[in-house]
Amino acid sequence: MVVLAPPKRVLIVGSGENGSATALSLIKGPYKNHGHLLTMLDRSAEPPAADAASYDFNKIIRQEYSDEIYARLAHKAMDMWRTPEWQEHYHETGVVVSIAKSAIQGDYIKRALAVNALPGMQTEGKDAYILETAKDVKNVYPDGVELGEFAHQDSYINEAGGWGHSRGAVVDTVRRLREAGVRFIAAEAEELLYGMTNGKLDVRGVRAKNGTSYCADFVMLTMGAWTPKLVPELASKLLPTGQVVGVVKLNREELRRYKNVPVTRTVDNGFYIFPPTVDGIVKCAIHQQGYLNPIGDYKSLPRTILTPGYSKQHIPQEAADALKAGLARVYPELAAKPWFNTRLCWYSDRPSGDWLLDYHPKFPSLFIAAGCCGHAFKFMPILGDLILSSVEGTLPAAQKAIWAYDHQVPSRVDASRTFYKHKSLVGTVEAIVGKQARL
Ligand SMILES: Cc1cc2nc3c(=O)[nH]c(=O)nc-3n(C[C@H](O)[C@H](O)[C@H](O)COP(=O)(O)OP(=O)(O)OC[C@H]3O[C@@H](n4cnc5c(N)ncnc54)[C@H](O)[C@@H]3O)c2cc1C
């Protein structure tokens, strides 16, 4: 284990949620008044990069995990989201979950409610309960919002939970880091640099695409879905999977009617949809196994708005159709609107569904915090501390085991996704359906 404290210089590669949350915990803890010893390297001069997973309007914040470790951590993170430090980016709209009666994930609601009923999982003034009839479902949506067939399926609401503005939270954290003297560099890391520590080969820093070398006493990789580019041995263990996202824009009258809807998830098709932002942006997406983009020896690497030839954020036509079908099942009126934007957003997927927060087994000065598996944003207010605990070796044993580089514990994979297979972007019919190039 490394004692991470001044005068050690730390290089953090990637300034999305993971990198910025880690640096925030460092400047609040051992690096208080020593922000100048931290360097953040990102492809973007204004992190997060436009194609990062963190660069987004909204992410679901919820505590429904069948796994008690994540459920309790999510509950703790939600308490933090409600504090003055984070509340600007948190909207506690409640989360409705619905599932078709015939679905294979049929016991989802029972399991979710069982977790919500565990001691310590309640939130004062917020209830979690089954919506028995279509009328009960209708009652948690504002008048004037037409609901689709999901309202006739098994549903429940947890009033605790809602959504967070992920880009806003990261941009705000980056601002705080800059104010604390943390150095930001816009460059793309291309390879690791090596040296010797106590006679053992170790990582010393990175060389950027522009040829410049950046060295430090401790190197942390927080590069999300791009992590395998620097550590190719993780190409399958941190698999980049493209998940489809669509955005429609409401006019003023629609915004007035929809502004108080809860987050809605239809678990059996992985579809979820957010309330509108103040600008009338409504985002929806599908949480399934996603698309692979095979390149050379890599099973998949992200293909994004910054990939030459894809600046219009193409998505497979079948994915655009699936998004529309999901939208029609929740809000038929909005399904008739044109897409404002679409996008492939890249998860860093671990087969077990657990994050990777651990040292590289061969290099004592290299730590990796990636493998979001599409569910880590909600933990942002506590994630940096979890990462530092892992660096310091103070994580509880159960957490250490699930986030270990060599995952040896039974899989706690997200069961709602296991019913789908990966699809490939190769050979798909592409659609450019959004009017706007950028989200
Ligand atoms: C479609 C989608 C929906 C999601 N929904 C939810 C949700 O509802 N709830 C939830 O809790 N979580 C959700 N997540 C997960 C959440 O977005 C991630 O946990 C979080 O954004 C991961 O942050 P990160 O810092 O690991 O990666 P990123 O945000 O991708 O940041 C990685 C950073 O590394 C930089 N970088 C990459 N390569 C290099 C390089 N070579 N050199 C320098 N810099 C580099 C990039 O520029 C980028 O800024 C979702 C993710 C996606 C993709």
The ligand as an SDF file (V2000), in Angstrom:
LIG
                    3D

 53 58  0  0  0  0  0  0  0  0999 V2000
  -25.4240    6.0640  -21.3500 C   0  0  0  0  0  0  0  0  0  0  0  0
  -24.9440    6.0940  -19.9320 C   0  0  0  0  0  0  0  0  0  0  0  0
  -25.8990    6.1950  -18.9420 C   0  0  0  0  0  0  0  0  0  0  0  0
  -25.5100    6.1620  -17.5980 C   0  0  0  0  0  0  0  0  0  0  0  0
  -26.4810    6.2940  -16.6660 N   0  0  0  0  0  0  0  0  0  0  0  0
  -26.1670    6.2850  -15.3620 C   0  0  0  0  0  0  0  0  0  0  0  0
  -27.1800    6.4550  -14.3980 C   0  0  0  0  0  0  0  0  0  0  0  0
  -28.3590    6.6400  -14.7360 O   0  0  0  0  0  0  0  0  0  0  0  0
  -26.8310    6.4330  -13.0870 N   0  0  0  0  0  0  0  0  0  0  0  0
  -25.5280    6.2520  -12.6930 C   0  0  0  0  0  0  0  0  0  0  0  0
  -25.2750    6.2290  -11.4900 O   0  0  0  0  0  0  0  0  0  0  0  0
  -24.5350    6.1120  -13.6020 N   0  0  0  0  0  0  0  0  0  0  0  0
  -24.8250    6.1220  -14.9180 C   0  0  0  0  0  0  0  0  0  0  0  0
  -23.8390    5.9760  -15.8650 N   0  0  0  0  0  0  0  0  0  0  0  0
  -22.4550    5.7550  -15.4190 C   0  0  0  0  0  0  0  0  0  0  0  0
  -21.6890    7.0550  -15.2370 C   0  0  0  0  0  0  0  0  0  0  0  0
  -21.8520    7.8610  -16.3440 O   0  0  0  0  0  0  0  0  0  0  0  0
  -20.2430    6.7130  -15.0350 C   0  0  0  0  0  0  0  0  0  0  0  0
  -20.1410    6.0210  -13.8030 O   0  0  0  0  0  0  0  0  0  0  0  0
  -19.2930    7.8890  -14.9520 C   0  0  0  0  0  0  0  0  0  0  0  0
  -19.6020    8.8920  -15.8660 O   0  0  0  0  0  0  0  0  0  0  0  0
  -17.9100    7.3420  -15.2190 C   0  0  0  0  0  0  0  0  0  0  0  0
  -16.9950    8.3750  -15.0760 O   0  0  0  0  0  0  0  0  0  0  0  0
  -15.4740    8.1440  -15.4700 P   0  0  0  0  0  0  0  0  0  0  0  0
  -14.7370    9.2830  -14.8840 O   0  0  0  0  0  0  0  0  0  0  0  0
  -15.0420    6.7740  -15.1110 O   0  0  0  0  0  0  0  0  0  0  0  0
  -15.4530    8.1540  -17.0750 O   0  0  0  0  0  0  0  0  0  0  0  0
  -15.7310    9.3680  -18.1080 P   0  0  0  0  0  0  0  0  0  0  0  0
  -16.7980   10.2620  -17.6330 O   0  0  0  0  0  0  0  0  0  0  0  0
  -15.9190    8.7430  -19.4460 O   0  0  0  0  0  0  0  0  0  0  0  0
  -14.3990   10.2090  -18.0790 O   0  0  0  0  0  0  0  0  0  0  0  0
  -13.2130    9.7130  -18.6130 C   0  0  0  0  0  0  0  0  0  0  0  0
  -12.3130   10.9120  -18.8830 C   0  0  0  0  0  0  0  0  0  0  0  0
  -11.0490   10.3900  -19.2440 O   0  0  0  0  0  0  0  0  0  0  0  0
  -10.5550   11.1630  -20.2960 C   0  0  0  0  0  0  0  0  0  0  0  0
   -9.6140   10.3550  -21.0830 N   0  0  0  0  0  0  0  0  0  0  0  0
   -9.8710    9.1920  -21.7390 C   0  0  0  0  0  0  0  0  0  0  0  0
   -8.7770    8.7560  -22.3620 N   0  0  0  0  0  0  0  0  0  0  0  0
   -7.8010    9.6360  -22.0960 C   0  0  0  0  0  0  0  0  0  0  0  0
   -6.4350    9.7250  -22.4730 C   0  0  0  0  0  0  0  0  0  0  0  0
   -5.8370    8.7940  -23.2320 N   0  0  0  0  0  0  0  0  0  0  0  0
   -5.7060   10.7940  -22.0310 N   0  0  0  0  0  0  0  0  0  0  0  0
   -6.2910   11.7590  -21.2670 C   0  0  0  0  0  0  0  0  0  0  0  0
   -7.5890   11.7200  -20.8980 N   0  0  0  0  0  0  0  0  0  0  0  0
   -8.3280   10.6670  -21.2910 C   0  0  0  0  0  0  0  0  0  0  0  0
  -11.7660   11.5580  -21.1240 C   0  0  0  0  0  0  0  0  0  0  0  0
  -11.4830   12.7120  -21.9020 O   0  0  0  0  0  0  0  0  0  0  0  0
  -12.8160   11.7750  -20.0460 C   0  0  0  0  0  0  0  0  0  0  0  0
  -12.9350   13.1320  -19.6800 O   0  0  0  0  0  0  0  0  0  0  0  0
  -24.1620    6.0160  -17.2300 C   0  0  0  0  0  0  0  0  0  0  0  0
  -23.1890    5.9090  -18.2330 C   0  0  0  0  0  0  0  0  0  0  0  0
  -23.5710    5.9670  -19.5730 C   0  0  0  0  0  0  0  0  0  0  0  0
  -22.5190    5.8490  -20.6310 C   0  0  0  0  0  0  0  0  0  0  0  0
  1  2  1  0
  2  3  1  0
  2 52  2  0
  3  4  2  0
  4  5  1  0
  4 50  1  0
  5  6  2  0
  6  7  1  0
  6 13  1  0
  7  8  2  0
  7  9  1  0
  9 10  1  0
 10 11  2  0
 10 12  1  0
 12 13  2  0
 13 14  1  0
 14 15  1  0
 14 50  1  0
 15 16  1  0
 16 17  1  0
 16 18  1  0
 18 19  1  0
 18 20  1  0
 20 21  1  0
 20 22  1  0
 22 23  1  0
 23 24  1  0
 24 25  2  0
 24 26  1  0
 24 27  1  0
 27 28  1  0
 28 29  2  0
 28 30  1  0
 28 31  1  0
 31 32  1  0
 32 33  1  0
 33 34  1  0
 33 48  1  0
 34 35  1  0
 35 36  1  0
 35 46  1  0
 36 37  1  0
 36 45  1  0
 37 38  2  0
 38 39  1  0
 39 40  1  0
 39 45  2  0
 40 41  1  0
 40 42  2  0
 42 43  1  0
 43 44  2  0
 44 45  1  0
 46 47  1  0
 46 48  1  0
 48 49  1  0
 50 51  2  0
 51 52  1  0
 52 53  1  0
M  END
$$$$
